[in-house]
Every structure is written in structure tokens, then in C-alpha cells.
């Protein structure tokens, strides 16, 4: 993929204020970036929340993680151009995204990780795993990665693969086994995973 100099509305799935952007890769307006950061690489951010991330927001704050350098930055909703099309993400942006823990992840200083989350590029490249402390964090990690990554893998503490998805298709475990597992989790107050 040839990298664009700047992203425009054509690179968005959706624009405007009537959509939720929390948990999505978003594009910032070039006019909101300082002159030295005015490029496509710095337009890409992952939205982690804020009052401005809701549809027709009451507040303005949008909290993000930059997919250029991993820096956490607060923006206003008016700085957001729209939700990025998954295909515009560079390999660098995909690898940076794979390193973000879910927004509500437990503090690693006081909770022991039970799983590791990995994302792979089509050529097999990946970065270090991301610690996940619960099945809810696993579900949240899969949800935030599945639309953007070629391959998502979750391993347990013994480094055994317990979940694998390639190009949005469930590989391991079988869909029936996974559905049974998440149904049990949901009955215990867990979240539902939509694949």
C-alpha cells in the first residue's frame, strides 16, 4: 500500500456527530494538527472514550491513543474527521494498535494477567503480546482489533493458543465451542462477543 500524504473524508467509513467513535480508529482533521505533525501518520488515533465520543455528544472531550507513537492525547470532537476505513491503516499503525490494552483493563500492578493478546500482519510480523487479566479484557481486545488486523491470537498463561481469528474468520476454537463458552460467561455477567 502506498502511504497517502494526508487523509480526507474519502478515507472515512463515517463522518459527523451522529455516530459513536469510542473503540474505533479515527482520523483527525489536518487543521487540528500542529504544522510538524500534519501528515497521514499523525491523523490516525484509536478512541478510548470521553464525553465527546458518544453520538450527538453533550461534551467535547475525546480521549485517544496516537497510532503514530502511542501517545495518549485529548482532543475535542470537532477535531475528529471521522471513523477510518480499516484498509487505510499502515503496517506501523496496525502494530501500534495491537499494543493498546482495552480501556477498562485492570491495573497490572495489582492484577495478574491470565492471557496475552497478539496481532499479526499478513507477512507474519508482530510485536510483543499485550497482557489481559480477564475474559472480559480478552473480549474487549478481540473487539477492538478484529476489524483492523489480519490475524488475532489469544494465548493463556502457559502460552497455549485459546483463540485465533484470521481476516475476521474464527479459526480456533470452533464457533460452537466459543459460543458455548461466551454464553456461560454472559450468564455469569460477562459480555457478549459478536464475531
N, C-alpha and C positions, 0 to 999 in steps of 0.2 A: 504494500500500500504506500502510495506517495503521500507524504505529510503535507497538509494544507498550511498555508501561512496564517490564515485566520478562519475561524468557523463562523458561519452565518445561520440564519433561520432555516435554510435548506438542510442543515446538518442536525436539525431537531426533530424528534418524534412529535413533540407537542410544545406549544408556546402559550403564554398568557398566564392569568392569575387563577383560572378555574380548575387547576389540577394540583394534586399533591405532588411534591417533589422530594419528600423525605424518603431516604433509601434508594434514591436514583442518582445516576451520573448526570450532572447538569453542565450547561455551558454558561459561562459568564459573558456579559456584554463586553466587547473590547473597550468601550468608553469607560468602563469601571476599573480597568487595569491601569497601573502606572506605566509610563512610556517604556521602561526597560523590560516589563513583563507582558507587553502587548503582543502576544503570539498565541497560536493554537494550543501549544503545550500547556500554557498557564490558564487557558479558558476552561479546562476540564477539572471539575471538582465532584466529589461524592458528598451528597447532602446527608447530614446526620440528624437534622432536626431544626428546632426553632419555631417560634410562632408564625413566622413568615413562610414556613414550608407547607402549610395547610392550604386547601383550596379557598379562594377568596379570603386571604389571610386578614386577621384582625391586627396582628403585629407585623413588624418588618424583618426581624432578625432571622437569618438563615445561617445555620452552622454547617461548615463544610471541612473536608479534608482535600487538600490540593493533590491532584494526580500527577503533578509535575515534581513535587518534592516532599509530599506527605505532611506539609504544614497545616495545622488547624487554623482556619480563618473564619471570621464572622462577616457576613455580607448582608445587605438589605435585599428584600425580594425584588426590588426594582433593578438590581444588578444582574439578575438572572435572565438570560435569553430564553432558555427552555431546557427540556429534557433531551440529552444527547442520544442520537441513534447509536446503538451498540457497535455497528461496523466502523464508526469513525475513530474508535479508541486505538491508539498506537500500542505496540507491544509494551513499551515503557509504562503507559497508563494502565494497562491490564495488570502488569506485575505490581504496580503501586497499589492498585485497588485490592489485589489479593492479600495485601498486608494489613488491611483495616479490620479490626475486630468489630463485632456488632455494637451498635450504640449503647445498648443496655448491658453490655458484658460485665461480669463481675470483676472486681479488682484482683489481679493476680498475686498481690502481696498477701491477701488473706484468704484466697480460694485456690484449691489445687486444680489444675487443668485435667480434664478427663479425655480430651480429644485434641487432634491437630487438624487444621484445615489447610489444604493445598490447592493451588490453581496452576494449570499448565497451559503454555502456549502450544499451538499446533506442532511446532518443531521440538517439543519436549522440554523447553526451558521453563524453569520455575524458580521461585525464591523460597526462603525458609518458611516453615509452617507457622500458622497462627494458632495460639493456644485458645482452646474453647473449654469452658468449665461445666457446661450442662448440655442436655439435649436441646433446650430452648436456644442456646447460643449456636449449636450446630444448625438448627433450622434457620435461624436468622442469618448465619453466614452463607448457607446454601442459597437462601432467598436473595441476598444482596449480590451474589456472584453469578448465579445461573444464567442471566441474560447477557452477560459480558464476557464470560470465559469459555474457552474451548473445552477444558476438562476441569472438573471439580472433584476432589477426593477428600474424604474424611477418614482419618485413622484413629484408632483407640490408643490408649497409653502404651500398649505393647507394640505399637506401630503396625497393627493389622488393619487392612482396609475394611471399613464398615459401610462405606457409601462411595459410589463412583458414578459420575454423570459425564457424558461426552456429547458436546453440541446439543445440550438440553435433553438428551435421551438417557434415561436411567439404565445403567449397566449392571450395578451391584448395589444392594441385593435385588432380588426380583421385585417387580412392582407390588405383587401380592403380599410378600413378606414385609415390605416397607409400609404398606397401607395398614397392615395389622399392627405393626409396631407403633406408628403415629396415632392410630385410633386409640390404642392403650394409653399413650401419653396424653392425648386430648381428654380422655375420661378422667385422668389424674390432674387436669388443669393446665396441660401443655397447649401449645399452639398447633394449628393445622398447617401442613406444608402443601402448597399447590404446585405440582410439577407439570 
